[in-house]
Amino acid sequence: MTDFGIVTIPTHYTIQPVELARWAEESGFESLFFGEHSHIPASRKTPFPLGGELPQYYSEFYDPFVGLTAAAAVTQKLKVGTSVCLVPEHHPINLAKSAACLDRVSNGRFLLGIGAGWNAEEMGDHGVAFKDRWKETRERVLAIREIWTKDEAEFHGQFVDFDPIWCWPKPVQAVGPPILMGADSKWAPKRIVEYCDGWIPVDGPNLASGIEAIQAEADRVGRSMRDFDLTVITGEVFAGEKSIESRVQEHLTLGFNRITFLVVADKPDEQWPILERYAKLIRNF
């Protein structure tokens, strides 16, 4: 059975997390994901990956862990997740604790979508060299898993190094919240299979080849595709000339177990009609 979710960016003027979470659960959605940017440097040379000018709301994101905690507190079954948490912006000990606490207060309903970021200046403000962001992400994730699963955790790498520590709480989920990678480069399949539990790409032309590459890498190291959560971020903006219904059907055929719909940051009067259309759509599936 395929699950459906919402991906959005809460800001000071959008539908607030508590109201949105209650509505999503009541409307039959399985999950709610919030994105992350800690800030946007006022002086920036890095081009916006989608082209054109960077939207203003990129500098207005709520902290996703605060927003998702509010969402979890007013729901019973709704899963809450990051899409994505920019791992290089977090110290691994702090991120391990934040994620474990959110998993605790949600009673095991947290999904940790991760990325390494695209904005070199933003990473630089966090003390991370852009060329090293994926190396740092790998070590931080591996260190976080040690903290989640060991009573006395330690890690010694090139970028992350700490002697044995005690750090609680541990997550409700046995080995920690599922970690889903939000990247679709040629290196992503290897990274996903090595230290993640799934894939959460943005809709695009490379989804089928991406799943095939993950399958090939999983076969190479002896992991089963049943181990992986396959989530896609789609929406009306990605459908092109096709209907969103037909695009969803294509995702189902590819084997995605969760389909999430992007709702961009805007005033509530602009967001509610889009959300209602998606609520109607999922009832047809």
GIZI-V712278 format. One line per field, one symbol per residue. psi: psi as a letter, one per 40 degrees, with the letter a starting at -180 (. if undefined). burial: b if it has 24 or more other ideal C-beta (glycine too) atoms within 12 Angstrom, else e. A space follows every 10 residues. Layout:
psi=???
burial=???
This chain:
psi=hhiiihhahh aeeihidddd ddddddeeid ihhiahhdih hdhhdhihde iaihidedee hihddddddd dddeiddhii ihgihgdeeh hddddddddd dddddeffeh hghiieiehd dddddefhhd eedddddddd ddddddddeh dgiihhaddh hiihihhiii idhdeiihhh hgifieeddd ddddeieahg iiiaeedddd dddddddddd efiieeehhh hihaiddedb eiiddddddd ddddehehhi hhhihiiddd dddddddddd ddde.
burial=ebbbbbbbbb beebbebbbb bebbbebebb bbbbbbbbeb eeeeeeeeee eeebeebbeb bbbbbbbbbb bbebbeebbb bbbbbbbbbb bbbebbbbbb bbbbbbeebb bbbbbbbbbb bbbeebebeb ebbbbbbbbb bbbbbbbbee eebebeeebb ebeeeebeeb bebeebbbbb bbbbeeebbe bbbbbbbbbb bbbbeebeeb bebbbebbee eeeebeebbb bbbbbbebee eeebeebbeb bbebbbbbbb bbbbbbeeee beebbeebbe bbeee
